[in-house]
Amino acid sequence: MRSKSYGDKASLGLKIGAIGTLLFLHVPLWVIFLYSFTTDESTYSFPLPGLTTKWFGVALQRTDLWDALKLSLQVASLATVAALILGTLAAAAVYRSNFFGRDAVSFLLVLPIALPGIVTGIALRSAIGSLEIPFSFWTIIIGHATFCVVVVYNNVLARFRRMQSSQIEASMDLGANSFQTFRYIVLPNIATALLAGGMLAFALSFDEVIVTTFTAGQQSTLPIWIFSQLVRPRDRPVTNVVATIVILITFLPIFFAQKISAESSDTEGETK
């Protein structure tokens, strides 16, 4: 039987604060969605003069939009794969090894997510330029992977810390080699963390703007395409439609990542 505690019932002030925070965060998103259906193509007047869905058809007929969407999906997918590999290896090294400066290494791995995107972009552009590497599709992936690794690293490291090291030791004692131990013991334990971290990394990469700006050259990802449209007042409804598409694409992986993480935590709590 569940015992009652102080935190079971939120106070009125706490509820008002939570609702206010949600409104502050999400009302602008609903405004963008609403003005995707306006019949007025040049101004943001309220109430709306009329409703129409024609801007969705106009947006879907833009070949430059499809090119930008394709590039964004490709970059996000490959950056996520790179982040999964590098983030998992880094988390395993920090968790399994007790070396001098481990905390400093962990801090440096997390630092890119805290830095402003423009700082990371400038640093990457300077580094890539000094190495005389031409800016291309692959430099975009390098730029995005720098902060996607952080998300995977944090998720996997947290899962490693909740794992029972005795399972790995027992596997090795029973004669399993490193690959077998990883396949049958480690991977099942960190699978949900990898999935959640990969989804978050994909969403983070898909809507990143600053790093793409400094590494993309002449290529245009979807966020850059949206910014280029802001100087065209008559294309505002089309821009709102594309922004709505971006919101929906990034919403889904974040939603499922949060759901997977919550279910995994509940399962672990029940088994303890």
C-alpha angles and dihedrals in degrees: 000000000000114000120223119243139180092263096054093090121041120217122245092252092053091050092050090049092050093048091047091051092050092049092048091052101040109030092079089054091052090049090057090048092048095051090051085078100045121122091211108087100187111042141040099234123166131243092037113251089224146330128253139159096207093105090067089058091046091050094048091053093057109105092195088058092053091048091052092046092049092050092048092051092048093049093046093048096049093041088053092051091050091047092050092053098041096037093050093047091048092048092049092049094049093044100043100038128067103200135151111275096020092138090050091051090049090050092050091050091054096040098085092065090056096049119089111261092237091058091051090046094051091046092050093046091051093047095046092044093050089053088051092235111157115242108250146134090297095053089057089055091049090052094049094044091059092072098027089063089063093060094050092043093053094047096046095043091051089052092048090054090054093048121099107243088204089075092061092045092050091050092052091045090054091057102263116147124227094269093049092048091051093046099046103027114019101036096051089050096050098034096101091045090053092048094048093044092048092051092049091047091051093051092046093050095044096060099034113126113168100055090044090052093056097043108031102079108190095347120102126212121197097266090050089049090054092051091050089055095055091080090059107077095188091057094056096109090050090049089051090051092052091046088053090052090051091050092051094047093050094041095061100057092042091050094049093043090054091046093050092048092048093048091047091052091048091050092050090048092053093050094052 
